[in-house]
């Protein structure tokens, strides 16, 4: 997993984003906003996500207001987006899929 902490090149990141169509790069971070039916659904997603996040030991910046959760991923010790961020984004998408509206 050593290569997972190496910042991706612009072309590597562009290619990887094809597999993550709801994610985009904003301010040098991988970014996605999720919308759920209500606060309970959003909180349920965050609770499930917290278990995956802790298991990966890769903690995102995230923000919650009522039914919305915004997540930003970057690997600070690589000063950019790495394969760890991409893997966490995939896992978060899988958790949100049955719940999220967008």
KOLKE-259205 format. One record per atom (N, C-alpha, C, O): atom name; x, y, z; residue number from 1; chain. Coordinates in Angstrom, 3 decimals, padded with zeros to 6 digits, always signed. Each point is the difference from the previous one (the first is absolute). Layout:
N
GUKE at       xx       yy       zz   i ch
GUKE CA        X        Y        Z NUM  A
...
// end
This chain:
102
GUKE at       xx       yy       zz   i ch
GUKE  N +000.809 -001.193 +000.000   1  A
GUKE CA -000.809 +001.193 +000.000   1  A
GUKE  C +000.858 +001.264 +000.000   1  A
GUKE  O -000.531 +001.104 +000.128   1  A
GUKE  N +001.823 -001.248 -000.268   2  A
GUKE CA +000.894 +001.154 -000.004   2  A
GUKE  C -000.328 +000.960 -001.125   2  A
GUKE  O +000.038 +001.215 +000.196   2  A
GUKE  N -000.365 -001.745 -001.389   3  A
GUKE CA -000.340 +000.850 -001.125   3  A
GUKE  C -001.289 +000.768 +000.206   3  A
GUKE  O -000.274 +000.959 -000.721   3  A
GUKE  N -000.527 -001.375 +001.707   4  A
GUKE CA -001.279 +000.664 +000.232   4  A
GUKE  C +000.177 +001.375 +000.624   4  A
GUKE  O -000.951 +000.779 +000.053   4  A
GUKE  N +002.137 -000.473 +000.415   5  A
GUKE CA +000.245 +001.314 +000.601   5  A
GUKE  C +000.808 +000.902 -000.919   5  A
GUKE  O +000.613 +000.969 +000.448   5  A
GUKE  N -000.617 -001.295 -001.738   6  A
GUKE CA +000.689 +000.810 -001.001   6  A
GUKE  C -001.055 +000.812 -000.747   6  A
GUKE  O -000.993 -000.540 -000.488   6  A
GUKE  N +001.228 +001.830 +000.411   7  A
GUKE CA -000.949 +000.883 -000.684   7  A
GUKE  C -000.151 -000.423 -001.460   7  A
GUKE  O +000.984 -000.246 -000.696   7  A
GUKE  N -002.243 +000.168 +000.248   8  A
GUKE CA -000.278 -000.357 -001.383   8  A
GUKE  C +000.329 +001.165 -000.929   8  A
GUKE  O -000.155 +001.165 +000.367   8  A
GUKE  N +000.609 -001.491 -001.566   9  A
GUKE CA +000.222 +001.038 -001.005   9  A
GUKE  C -001.363 +000.477 -000.498   9  A
GUKE  O -001.011 -000.663 +000.228   9  A
GUKE  N +000.981 +001.790 -000.897  10  A
GUKE CA -001.257 +000.523 -000.545  10  A
GUKE  C -000.646 -001.003 -000.942  10  A
GUKE  O -001.216 -000.189 +000.039  10  A
GUKE  N +002.009 -000.456 -000.881  11  A
GUKE CA -000.571 -000.963 -000.953  11  A
GUKE  C -000.506 -001.252 +000.718  11  A
GUKE  O -001.038 -000.542 -000.380  11  A
GUKE  N +001.745 +000.075 +001.403  12  A
GUKE CA -000.468 -001.158 +000.769  12  A
GUKE  C -001.326 +000.324 +000.693  12  A
GUKE  O -000.917 -000.821 +000.028  12  A
GUKE  N +000.835 +002.011 +000.520  13  A
GUKE CA -001.217 +000.416 +000.692  13  A
GUKE  C -001.160 +000.137 -000.978  13  A
GUKE  O -001.113 -000.435 +000.294  13  A
GUKE  N +001.360 +001.026 -001.435  14  A
GUKE CA -001.044 +000.156 -001.018  14  A
GUKE  C -000.542 -001.361 -000.430  14  A
GUKE  O -001.210 -000.173 -000.139  14  A
GUKE  N +002.088 -000.774 -000.067  15  A
GUKE CA -000.406 -001.351 -000.379  15  A
GUKE  C -000.812 -000.648 +001.117  15  A
GUKE  O -001.036 -000.612 -000.260  15  A
GUKE  N +001.496 +000.741 +001.492  16  A
GUKE CA -000.667 -000.619 +001.145  16  A
GUKE  C -001.396 +000.576 +000.215  16  A
GUKE  O -000.903 -000.714 +000.435  16  A
GUKE  N +000.719 +001.985 -000.732  17  A
GUKE CA -001.301 +000.637 +000.224  17  A
GUKE  C -001.091 -000.541 -000.922  17  A
GUKE  O -001.185 +000.191 +000.273  17  A
GUKE  N +001.563 -000.858 -001.352  18  A
GUKE CA -001.006 -000.625 -000.870  18  A
GUKE  C -000.777 -001.077 +000.759  18  A
GUKE  O -001.176 -000.234 -000.280  18  A
GUKE  N +001.826 -000.413 +001.232  19  A
GUKE CA -000.650 -001.031 +000.803  19  A
GUKE  C -000.763 +000.585 +001.191  19  A
GUKE  O -000.708 -000.719 +000.704  19  A
GUKE  N +000.859 +002.024 -000.487  20  A
GUKE CA -000.666 +000.689 +001.111  20  A
GUKE  C -000.730 +001.230 -000.543  20  A
GUKE  O +000.393 +001.126 +000.308  20  A
GUKE  N -001.437 -001.313 -001.103  21  A
GUKE CA -000.612 +001.124 -000.712  21  A
GUKE  C -000.639 +001.071 +000.884  21  A
GUKE  O -000.217 +001.121 -000.459  21  A
GUKE  N -000.084 -001.442 +001.703  22  A
GUKE CA -000.627 +000.998 +000.883  22  A
GUKE  C +001.017 +000.789 +000.823  22  A
GUKE  O -000.366 +000.896 +000.762  22  A
GUKE  N +001.626 -001.234 -000.920  23  A
GUKE CA +001.082 +000.703 +000.703  23  A
GUKE  C +000.685 +000.953 -000.963  23  A
GUKE  O +000.066 -000.252 -001.203  23  A
GUKE  N +000.442 +001.350 +001.747  24  A
GUKE CA +000.785 +000.942 -000.808  24  A
GUKE  C +001.093 +000.586 +000.876  24  A
GUKE  O -000.019 -000.146 +001.222  24  A
GUKE  N +000.954 +000.798 -001.852  25  A
GUKE CA +001.089 +000.626 +000.741  25  A
GUKE  C -000.366 +001.468 +000.233  25  A
GUKE  O -000.285 +000.741 -000.941  25  A
GUKE  N +000.300 -000.343 +002.205  26  A
GUKE CA -000.274 +001.376 +000.400  26  A
GUKE  C +001.085 +000.404 +000.988  26  A
GUKE  O +000.174 -000.642 +001.035  26  A
GUKE  N +000.544 +001.693 -001.350  27  A
GUKE CA +001.074 +000.479 +000.881  27  A
GUKE  C +000.993 -001.110 +000.353  27  A
GUKE  O +000.413 -000.138 +001.152  27  A
GUKE  N -000.043 -000.638 -002.152  28  A
GUKE CA +001.005 -001.061 +000.119  28  A
GUKE  C -000.433 -001.143 +000.918  28  A
GUKE  O +000.840 -000.741 +000.510  28  A
GUKE  N -002.159 +000.598 -000.299  29  A
GUKE CA -000.537 -001.092 +000.801  29  A
GUKE  C -001.081 -000.708 -000.810  29  A
GUKE  O -000.685 +000.614 -000.818  29  A
GUKE  N +000.549 -001.898 +001.058  30  A
GUKE CA -001.070 -000.766 -000.606  30  A
GUKE  C -001.282 +000.354 +000.757  30  A
GUKE  O -000.045 -000.096 +001.226  30  A
GUKE  N -000.990 +000.503 -001.954  31  A
GUKE CA -001.188 +000.597 +000.612  31  A
GUKE  C -001.281 -000.662 -000.495  31  A
GUKE  O -000.148 -000.286 -001.188  31  A
GUKE  N -000.775 +000.045 +002.119  32  A
GUKE CA -001.342 -000.445 -000.373  32  A
GUKE  C -000.990 +000.472 +001.052  32  A
GUKE  O +000.297 +000.019 +001.195  32  A
GUKE  N -001.472 +000.358 -001.661  33  A
GUKE CA -001.116 +000.318 +000.889  33  A
GUKE  C -001.054 -001.076 -000.141  33  A
GUKE  O -000.323 -000.424 -001.110  33  A
GUKE  N -000.210 -000.012 +002.229  34  A
GUKE CA -001.055 -000.997 +000.053  34  A
GUKE  C -001.255 +000.661 +000.556  34  A
GUKE  O +000.081 +000.866 +000.871  34  A
GUKE  N -001.228 -001.270 -001.370  35  A
GUKE CA -001.266 +000.470 +000.547  35  A
GUKE  C -000.853 -001.212 +000.339  35  A
GUKE  O -000.149 -000.918 -000.806  35  A
GUKE  N -000.407 +000.929 +002.009  36  A
GUKE CA -000.799 -001.107 +000.495  36  A
GUKE  C -001.431 +000.469 +000.266  36  A
GUKE  O -000.289 +001.193 -000.089  36  A
GUKE  N -000.590 -002.112 +000.410  37  A
GUKE CA -001.403 +000.339 +000.220  37  A
GUKE  C -000.183 +000.949 +001.182  37  A
GUKE  O -000.852 +000.889 -000.028  37  A
GUKE  N +001.668 -001.090 +001.071  38  A
GUKE CA -000.143 +000.820 +001.203  38  A
GUKE  C +001.273 -000.120 +000.840  38  A
GUKE  O +000.971 -000.638 -000.408  38  A
GUKE  N -000.994 +001.252 +001.566  39  A
GUKE CA +001.163 +000.003 +000.885  39  A
GUKE  C +000.369 -001.411 +000.460  39  A
GUKE  O +001.181 -000.339 +000.073  39  A
GUKE  N -002.179 -000.476 +000.236  40  A
GUKE CA +000.265 -001.363 +000.477  40  A
GUKE  C +000.738 -000.811 -001.063  40  A
GUKE  O +000.938 -000.729 +000.322  40  A
GUKE  N -001.348 +000.846 -001.571  41  A
GUKE CA +000.678 -000.709 -001.092  41  A
GUKE  C +001.442 +000.501 -000.156  41  A
GUKE  O +000.923 -000.792 -000.188  41  A
GUKE  N -000.745 +002.100 +000.267  42  A
GUKE CA +001.355 +000.569 -000.114  42  A
GUKE  C +000.873 -000.485 +001.154  42  A
GUKE  O +001.154 -000.378 -000.203  42  A
GUKE  N -001.701 +000.392 +001.395  43  A
GUKE CA +000.755 -000.436 +001.179  43  A
GUKE  C +000.305 -001.492 -000.070  43  A
GUKE  O +001.080 -000.436 +000.399  43  A
GUKE  N -002.031 -000.346 -000.907  44  A
GUKE CA +000.234 -001.436 -000.167  44  A
GUKE  C +001.157 -000.270 -000.955  44  A
GUKE  O +000.837 -000.867 +000.251  44  A
GUKE  N -000.801 +001.618 -001.347  45  A
GUKE CA +001.121 -000.120 -000.948  45  A
GUKE  C +001.311 +000.360 +000.685  45  A
GUKE  O +000.994 -000.712 -000.139  45  A
GUKE  N -000.991 +001.820 +000.880  46  A
GUKE CA +001.228 +000.431 +000.668  46  A
GUKE  C +000.460 -001.039 +001.028  46  A
GUKE  O +001.198 -000.246 +000.144  46  A
GUKE  N -002.138 -000.355 +000.559  47  A
GUKE CA +000.359 -001.025 +000.987  47  A
GUKE  C +000.615 -001.230 -000.667  47  A
GUKE  O +001.009 -000.529 +000.465  47  A
GUKE  N -001.628 +000.080 -001.561  48  A
GUKE CA +000.552 -001.142 -000.733  48  A
GUKE  C +001.353 +000.354 -000.603  48  A
GUKE  O +000.931 -000.806 +000.025  48  A
GUKE  N -000.830 +002.012 -000.565  49  A
GUKE CA +001.259 +000.455 -000.604  49  A
GUKE  C +001.114 +000.077 +001.041  49  A
GUKE  O +001.153 -000.313 -000.298  49  A
GUKE  N -001.492 +000.728 +001.511  50  A
GUKE CA +001.013 +000.137 +001.052  50  A
GUKE  C +000.710 -001.322 +000.262  50  A
GUKE  O +001.199 -000.012 +000.280  50  A
GUKE  N -001.917 -001.092 -000.366  51  A
GUKE CA +000.622 -001.310 +000.226  51  A
GUKE  C +001.010 -000.330 -001.098  51  A
GUKE  O +001.086 -000.506 +000.282  51  A
GUKE  N -001.443 +000.792 -001.520  52  A
GUKE CA +000.908 -000.243 -001.132  52  A
GUKE  C +001.196 +000.940 +000.083  52  A
GUKE  O +001.142 -000.411 -000.208  52  A
GUKE  N -001.413 +001.658 +000.509  53  A
GUKE CA +001.055 +001.014 +000.100  53  A
GUKE  C +001.014 -000.383 +001.078  53  A
GUKE  O +001.209 +000.081 -000.220  53  A
GUKE  N -001.701 -000.494 +001.366  54  A
GUKE CA +000.909 -000.381 +001.088  54  A
GUKE  C +000.801 -001.235 -000.378  54  A
GUKE  O +001.193 -000.084 +000.290  54  A
GUKE  N -001.851 -000.878 -000.942  55  A
GUKE CA +000.688 -001.221 -000.431  55  A
GUKE  C +001.142 +000.341 -000.959  55  A
GUKE  O +001.075 -000.595 +000.074  55  A
GUKE  N -001.309 +001.551 -000.971  56  A
GUKE CA +001.025 +000.406 -000.966  56  A
GUKE  C +001.029 +000.943 +000.622  56  A
GUKE  O +001.061 +000.233 -000.579  56  A
GUKE  N -001.377 +000.312 +001.762  57  A
GUKE CA +000.848 +001.008 +000.645  57  A
GUKE  C +000.276 +001.146 -000.976  57  A
GUKE  O +001.133 +000.453 -000.158  57  A
GUKE  N -002.196 -000.009 -000.481  58  A
GUKE CA +000.117 +001.066 -000.998  58  A
GUKE  C -001.213 +000.919 +000.150  58  A
GUKE  O -001.070 -000.279 -000.542  58  A
GUKE  N +001.242 +001.351 +001.267  59  A
GUKE CA -001.108 +000.817 +000.476  59  A
GUKE  C -000.243 +001.216 -000.896  59  A
GUKE  O +000.886 +000.835 -000.182  59  A
GUKE  N -002.097 -000.747 -000.375  60  A
GUKE CA -000.330 +001.105 -000.908  60  A
GUKE  C -000.382 +001.262 +000.758  60  A
GUKE  O -000.195 -000.010 +001.216  60  A
GUKE  N +000.097 +001.082 -001.964  61  A
GUKE CA -000.658 +001.201 +000.493  61  A
GUKE  C -001.449 -000.178 -000.422  61  A
GUKE  O -000.272 -000.234 -001.178  61  A
GUKE  N -000.658 +000.339 +002.111  62  A
GUKE CA -001.397 -000.116 -000.373  62  A
GUKE  C -000.849 +000.964 +000.783  62  A
GUKE  O +000.336 +000.405 +001.113  62  A
GUKE  N -001.446 -000.047 -001.720  63  A
GUKE CA -000.879 +001.030 +000.521  63  A
GUKE  C -001.436 -000.487 -000.160  63  A
GUKE  O -000.365 -000.541 -001.044  63  A
GUKE  N -000.438 +000.732 +002.070  64  A
GUKE CA -001.387 -000.444 -000.045  64  A
GUKE  C -000.916 +001.147 +000.387  64  A
GUKE  O +000.195 +000.641 +001.033  64  A
GUKE  N -001.185 -000.388 -001.859  65  A
GUKE CA -001.089 +000.904 +000.321  65  A
GUKE  C -001.279 -000.712 -000.403  65  A
GUKE  O -000.224 -000.274 -001.179  65  A
GUKE  N -000.606 -000.021 +002.157  66  A
GUKE CA -001.270 -000.701 -000.153  66  A
GUKE  C +000.155 -001.260 -000.861  66  A
GUKE  O +000.543 -000.997 +000.478  66  A
GUKE  N -001.002 +001.017 -001.725  67  A
GUKE CA +000.015 -001.218 -000.826  67  A
GUKE  C +001.165 -000.038 -000.986  67  A
GUKE  O +000.027 -000.850 -000.891  67  A
GUKE  N +000.912 +001.739 +001.037  68  A
GUKE CA +001.127 +000.083 -000.933  68  A
GUKE  C +001.316 -000.305 +000.709  68  A
GUKE  O +000.233 +000.415 +001.135  68  A
GUKE  N +000.617 -001.153 -001.846  69  A
GUKE CA +001.345 -000.301 +000.496  69  A
GUKE  C +000.966 +000.326 -001.128  69  A
GUKE  O -000.139 -000.500 -001.116  69  A
GUKE  N +001.112 +001.337 +001.417  70  A
GUKE CA +001.048 +000.341 -000.975  70  A
GUKE  C +001.302 -000.616 +000.499  70  A
GUKE  O +000.364 +000.133 +001.169  70  A
GUKE  N +000.330 -000.814 -002.087  71  A
GUKE CA +001.239 -000.678 +000.365  71  A
GUKE  C +001.121 +000.470 -000.906  71  A
GUKE  O -000.171 +000.125 -001.213  71  A
GUKE  N +001.322 +000.133 +001.819  72  A
GUKE CA +001.213 +000.377 -000.724  72  A
GUKE  C +001.118 -000.934 +000.423  72  A
GUKE  O +000.244 -000.207 +001.189  72  A
GUKE  N +000.429 -000.350 -002.181  73  A
GUKE CA +001.068 -000.969 +000.252  73  A
GUKE  C +001.323 +000.496 -000.555  73  A
GUKE  O +000.070 +000.503 -001.122  73  A
GUKE  N +000.957 -000.649 +001.906  74  A
GUKE CA +001.371 +000.248 -000.422  74  A
GUKE  C +000.915 -000.752 +000.965  74  A
GUKE  O -000.370 -000.262 +001.144  74  A
GUKE  N +001.542 -000.075 -001.610  75  A
GUKE CA +000.979 -000.661 +000.863  75  A
GUKE  C +001.045 +001.059 +000.368  75  A
GUKE  O +000.855 +000.359 -000.810  75  A
GUKE  N -000.943 +000.119 +002.024  76  A
GUKE CA +000.829 +001.131 +000.418  76  A
GUKE  C +001.489 -000.282 -000.094  76  A
GUKE  O +000.765 +000.871 -000.415  76  A
GUKE  N -000.332 -002.087 +000.796  77  A
GUKE CA +001.438 -000.277 -000.041  77  A
GUKE  C +000.526 -000.191 -001.423  77  A
GUKE  O +001.210 -000.089 -000.207  77  A
GUKE  N -002.124 +000.025 -000.784  78  A
GUKE CA +000.418 -000.055 -001.413  78  A
GUKE  C -000.251 +001.344 -000.692  78  A
GUKE  O +000.347 +000.185 -001.167  78  A
GUKE  N -000.949 +000.740 +001.900  79  A
GUKE CA -000.334 +001.336 -000.532  79  A
GUKE  C -000.878 -000.078 -001.245  79  A
GUKE  O +000.183 +000.758 -000.953  79  A
GUKE  N -001.141 -001.689 +000.975  80  A
GUKE CA -000.902 -000.101 -001.134  80  A
GUKE  C -000.854 -001.245 +000.054  80  A
GUKE  O -000.069 -000.687 +001.019  80  A
GUKE  N -000.574 +000.410 -002.127  81  A
GUKE CA -000.909 -001.134 -000.120  81  A
GUKE  C +000.795 -001.249 -000.375  81  A
GUKE  O +000.837 +000.023 -000.902  81  A
GUKE  N -001.117 -001.112 +001.616  82  A
GUKE CA +000.700 -001.273 -000.210  82  A
GUKE  C -001.009 -001.114 -000.247  82  A
GUKE  O -001.210 +000.230 +000.008  82  A
GUKE  N +001.713 -001.426 -000.225  83  A
GUKE CA -000.890 -001.149 -000.179  83  A
GUKE  C -000.795 -000.298 +001.270  83  A
GUKE  O -001.083 -000.578 -000.079  83  A
GUKE  N +001.594 +000.956 +001.236  84  A
GUKE CA -000.764 -000.163 +001.250  84  A
GUKE  C -001.279 +000.821 -000.053  84  A
GUKE  O -001.055 -000.458 +000.437  84  A
GUKE  N +001.148 +001.669 -000.972  85  A
GUKE CA -001.183 +000.852 -000.121  85  A
GUKE  C -001.005 -000.610 -000.968  85  A
GUKE  O -001.204 +000.012 +000.253  85  A
GUKE  N +001.705 -000.542 -001.360  86  A
GUKE CA -000.875 -000.633 -000.982  86  A
GUKE  C -000.702 -001.222 +000.593  86  A
GUKE  O -001.192 -000.203 -000.231  86  A
GUKE  N +001.914 -000.598 +000.983  87  A
GUKE CA -000.582 -001.185 +000.624  87  A
GUKE  C -001.071 +000.398 +001.011  87  A
GUKE  O -001.066 -000.615 +000.045  87  A
GUKE  N +001.333 +001.624 +000.757  88  A
GUKE CA -000.999 +000.444 +000.967  88  A
GUKE  C -001.222 +000.568 -000.726  88  A
GUKE  O -001.130 -000.250 +000.421  88  A
GUKE  N +001.328 +000.995 -001.483  89  A
GUKE CA -001.123 +000.533 -000.780  89  A
GUKE  C -000.876 -001.137 -000.521  89  A
GUKE  O -001.226 +000.094 +000.060  89  A
GUKE  N +001.830 -001.158 -000.566  90  A
GUKE CA -000.760 -001.157 -000.495  90  A
GUKE  C -000.816 -000.640 +001.124  90  A
GUKE  O -001.162 -000.362 -000.185  90  A
GUKE  N +001.781 +000.232 +001.323  91  A
GUKE CA -000.697 -000.616 +001.134  91  A
GUKE  C -001.150 +000.882 +000.493  91  A
GUKE  O -001.064 -000.504 +000.359  91  A
GUKE  N +001.281 +001.805 -000.344  92  A
GUKE CA -001.058 +000.920 +000.416  92  A
GUKE  C -001.161 -000.024 -000.991  92  A
GUKE  O -001.163 +000.029 +000.403  92  A
GUKE  N +001.473 -000.081 -001.690  93  A
GUKE CA -001.057 -000.122 -001.014  93  A
GUKE  C -000.830 -001.264 +000.237  93  A
GUKE  O -001.228 +000.040 -000.080  93  A
GUKE  N +001.885 -001.145 +000.368  94  A
GUKE CA -000.708 -001.262 +000.220  94  A
GUKE  C -000.904 +000.085 +001.233  94  A
GUKE  O -001.103 -000.546 -000.004  94  A
GUKE  N +001.558 +001.216 +001.041  95  A
GUKE CA -000.822 +000.173 +001.203  95  A
GUKE  C -001.195 +000.907 -000.261  95  A
GUKE  O -001.092 -000.242 +000.514  95  A
GUKE  N +001.294 +001.263 -001.295  96  A
GUKE CA -001.049 +001.004 -000.234  96  A
GUKE  C -001.025 -000.471 -001.024  96  A
GUKE  O -001.146 +000.451 +000.023  96  A
GUKE  N +001.537 -001.344 -000.912  97  A
GUKE CA -000.861 -000.364 -001.134  97  A
GUKE  C -001.442 -000.323 +000.387  97  A
GUKE  O -000.918 +000.526 -000.630  97  A
GUKE  N +000.680 -001.362 +001.629  98  A
GUKE CA -001.402 -000.302 +000.301  98  A
GUKE  C -000.751 +001.145 +000.689  98  A
GUKE  O -001.226 -000.036 +000.109  98  A
GUKE  N +001.964 +001.049 +000.353  99  A
GUKE CA -000.608 +001.069 +000.790  99  A
GUKE  C -000.084 +001.338 -000.734  99  A
GUKE  O -001.015 +000.691 +000.088  99  A
GUKE  N +002.066 -000.326 -000.806 100  A
GUKE CA +000.137 +001.365 -000.506 100  A
GUKE  C -000.915 +000.290 -001.185 100  A
GUKE  O -000.315 -000.875 -000.807 100  A
GUKE  N -000.096 +002.126 +000.736 101  A
GUKE CA -000.771 +000.492 -001.149 101  A
GUKE  C +000.920 +000.450 -001.110 101  A
GUKE  O -000.325 -000.163 -001.176 101  A
GUKE  N +001.477 +000.732 +001.528 102  A
GUKE CA +001.004 +000.457 -000.979 102  A
GUKE  C +001.380 -000.357 +000.470 102  A
GUKE  O +000.981 +000.298 -000.682 102  A
// end
